[in-house]
């Protein structure tokens, strides 16, 4: 059993090294100087932050962009910054977000998801502003599990240049995070995009990451109702994973 654990850790370490090397290669191929990423205080952004720092020790930057965010998430983001000596800026987007809501609310619309999607889109704007100034690439934190069902905001957290975790299932990210010594408090807290009060990923999706990852690995799961929901989400979100279509003329 111990030998299996050692082998598993070795494979994970090799995968992390490949990710770090891949980040370097993509940035250099784009003729850029470094990388910038949003740091939310969650497990995915923590792993991305550590890999980016390893790839570009002097040319990586984290943006902490709270928008009606929890103090706990800000604390966790700062923990990663301090533990790994990452250059960062903290910019509170709450006033801008509330100003936008004050403009749109007179129309009488109160769609929770539409309002919540403003937050990641504001963050995308700020990330690209700094990326342009610094000549960096914007690094996304999306993973294979979320991307497969479109669990991201189009032109929000989906608006990035590269996705180092894009081929890694959520379940494996937990293992990578422990290998990289991400604090256990970050690893074990319920994954959440922080879109509204008490929102969690699994609650919003309607199934667990374990169920989703099992479906992606094996093509089917025991709970056929959940399987139908996953397939429906994959179909409906196909447009998020493609360039906008154009007619043949």
C-alpha positions, 0 to 999 in steps of 0.5 A, a space after each residue: 500500500 505504501 509503495 502504491 502511495 509513493 508511485 501515485 505521488 510520483 505520478 502527480 508530481 510529474 503531472 505538476 511539472 508538465 503543467 509548469 513546463 506547459 505554462 512556460 511554453 505557452 507564454 513564450 510562444 505568445 511572446 509574453 513576459 509572464 502570467 496573471 490570474 485571479 485568486 479567489 481563495 478556492 482550491 483551483 485558484 490556489 493550485 494555479 497560483 502555485 504552478 504559475 509562481 513556479 513557472 515564472 517566479 519573477 513574472 507572475 501576479 495574482 489579482 484578488 478581486 472581491 465582489 461582495 465576497 466572504 471574509 473567509 475567502 479573502 483570508 484564504 487567498 491571502 494565505 496562498 499569497 503569503 505562503 508562496 510569496 506571490 506578488 498581488 493586488 487586492 481590488 474590491 469590485 463591490 462598488 462597481 458591481 453595485 453601481 451596475 445593478 443600480 443601472 439595470 434594476 429600474 428595468 424590473 428584472 431580478 434574475 439571480 444568475 444574470 446578476 451573479 454573472 456580472 461578477 466574473 465578467 468584471 473580474 475578466 475586465 480587470 485581469 485583462 487590463 493588467 495583462 495588457 499593461 504587463 504583457 502577461 497572459 491571463 491564466 484561467 482556473 477552470 478544470 475539466 469537470 466544470 468545463 465539460 458541463 459549462 459550469 463557468 461564465 461565458 466571457 467571465 471566468 471562461 474569458 482567459 488565454 490558457 487553462 492549465 487545469 483544463 484536462 484535470 478532473 476536480 477529484 484529482 485537483 484535491 490530490 494535487 493540492 495536497 501534494 503542493 501543501 495547500 492548506 487543508 482548510 482550503 482543500 476541505 471547504 465546499 467549492 463555491 464560485 461565491 456568486 451569492 450568499 451560501 452558494 456552493 458548486 454542488 448545490 447549484 449543479 444538482 449533483 456532486 463532483 464525484 458523480 460528475 467525475 465518475 461519469 466523465 471517466 466511465 461514460 455512465 453512472 448508477 444514478 440515471 436521473 443525475 446522468 440525464 442532468 449532466 448530459 443535458 448540461 453538456 448539450 446546452 453549454 456546447 456553445 461555451 466551448 466553441 468560437 462564435 459561429 459564422 455563416 458560410 457566405 
